[in-house]
């Protein structure tokens, strides 16, 4: 189970926009003609039309491929998207075009070649409390930081921030402060932080007990207004759980991470009084309308985070002692997604199974023989294929009809 980068969705996955159709004759020459109209000082109406045209091009694969070969145009697009305040109106379309371009990993190299400081410049815009298109800047960073090279460039930009406050601290503060930017919700800073947490230096910052970063992130696992923000925070916590040296701290009273991972997985179950006593206080008396995390990808990451916390014998015992099995048992019965249910099964097996033999207590450090690893990989592939078949069967099964309804 490798460390997960967060792929953005919604805005960062691709922006639809109205605009001119792609030119039919000599597209490269036509695209190059847009360059003067994107430049600073261009007439506002022409600059707006040019930015919309470029945004329309980024909505298709051929259009993005066309723009990938236009280094000067890409540089002009970056300049417009990161223009100094007050931001011109076309800056938003330019930023949204960059979102679409950055969603294609194959375009990261030409983007960075056109403007090597792109991560640093967008970071400044994303963390500017007054910048109106900060969400778009964060979405570009979320897409770029999925890949190692841009992620490293972003880490370097964060490390080069003002000496009085680290760049990562500014990012966490912006993510955790309601209303940090009155013009932009900054949900996409969640996936940015998740991608950064793949890097050891970022995890060292996040897990520094003196900074209390994890404690500030925990409430966002229940953030109601954005699955993008929730998913980014859960992905961050999951990646932090790879650091088994910090498990005792994460599970201890100073952080108490487990209830925050279990609560989104819990429904309005009726436990017996005896079972209720085994649960953390926060999970004992849930309201009858309590809903589980609706996003299956986030549910899976929550389960995987708990799985990582069970890598060591003390961790497994603490997870058992806090009644995780009871929540997972009910989740497994309810879970509609085959792959999430399979992940839940694996965690349940760890919790109810026998302890490993002496010397193999840390599951993250166990050396698996090559032939056994191949067998396990084959079983995983078979399990995944079974999950896909179940999903297809569910999608192809007819919808139940109301009594007396005529088939259409």
Secondary structure, 3 states (H helix, E strand, C coil): CCCCCCCCCHHHHCCCCCCCCCCCCCHHHHHHCCHHHHCCCCCHHHHHHHHHHHHHHCCCHHHHHHHHCCHHHHHHHHHHHCCCCCCCCHHHHHHHHHHHHHCCHHHHHHHHHHCCCHHHHHHHHHCCCCCCCHHHHHHHHHHHCCCHHHHHHHHHHHHCCCCCCCHHHHHHHHHHCCCCCCCCCCCCHHHHHHHHCCCHHHHHHHCCCCCCHHHHHHHHHHCCCCHHHHHHHHHHHHHHCCCHHHHHHHHCCCCCHHHHHHHCCCCCCCCCHHHHCCCCHHHCCCCCCCCCCCCHHHHHHHHHHHHHHCCCHHHHHHHHHCCHHHHHHHHHHHCCCHHHHHHHHHHHHHHHCCCCCCCCCCCCCCCCCHHHHHHHHHHHHHHHHHHHHHHHHHHHCCCCCCCCCCCC
